[in-house]
Amino acid sequence: MGLDIHAARLLLYARGLGVSYRETAMVGRQTLHLSSRELHKLLGQFGYPVPVAAVNDFFFRNQGFAEPLFHLLGAQRVRSLDASDYEHATDIVDLNAPIDESYKSIFSVVIDSGSLEHVFNFPVAIKSCMQMVEPGGHFIGVVPGNNFLGHGFYQFSPELFYRIFTQANGFAVIKMFVFEDRAGATWFEVADPDRVKRRVELTNSRPTYLAVIAKKVRGAEIFATGVYQSDYVTLWEHDASPAEAYLKKLGRKFMNLVPTRLRVYYGRVQRRGLFSRFHPKLYTKADIP
């Protein structure tokens, strides 16, 4: 659980979008997983001309935990929630179970940077995170996408967060990014599968993170209705004409005649585009400092 250079960049970028860190909740007590030099440069890029000595102090104060960075971003209070006290979190809370009423709608921002994939009861945990955000506040998450097999219980897809942070649940996705776990990685904005009417997939060879900034736009009963993958909802709601049904049946018969190797190659081209692992219709290069 920690803030590497990409997560720190996301927090600074989010501040520019109007995210308030006044009352901050960390899911797990976050540590600073970047060098003081990297952080100093990053702060300067986002308009925080902090002296080198002050940045160095961030890494010695509180044993390298991230509270000083949040205070710099305007936090009046920073709380951390964890199931164990081994990192001295302020609140011992097991997110596998629903949160107490006293935690609801009290934080201007709830931040997860590498914790929720380790919580077995993810639907309950993400619901609690959403409930903790005050109206007008935000949820910020950095979670494992591709190539993190064995890291935690889960790897996540864009579809999941686009379907969770909906108007029906009182939220809206402000930004969603994907980036590989390497220095200087390009950030891409991720399309909503429901908008592009296709699955937003990715096949690549590097560990890859998914980042989301979502705003609580109104109070709502979260998950009062089911959460379903958008392409299936489209199929359920669309009554195929006899001609469409016939063409679909014909297409299946044709594909059964195609050798498996060619079908696999066709699938790769669909997911990656012809020349890029990040399909240009699904992943747009982000303009981030």
Secondary structure, DSSP 4 states (H G I P E B T S, - for coil): -EE-HHHHHHHHHHHHTT---SEEEEES--EE-S-HHHHHHHHHHTT----HHHHHHHTTGGGGBSHHHHHHTT-SEEEEEESSSTT--SEE--TTSPPPGGGTT-EEEEEEES-GGG-S-HHHHHHHHHHHEEEEEEEEEEEE-SS-TTTSS----HHHHHHHSSGGGTEEEEEEEEEESSTTPPPEEE--HHHHTS------SS-EEEEEEEEE-S---TTSS----HHHHHHHH----HHHHHHHHHHHHHHHHS-HHHHHHHHHHHHH-SS-SS-TTTEEE----
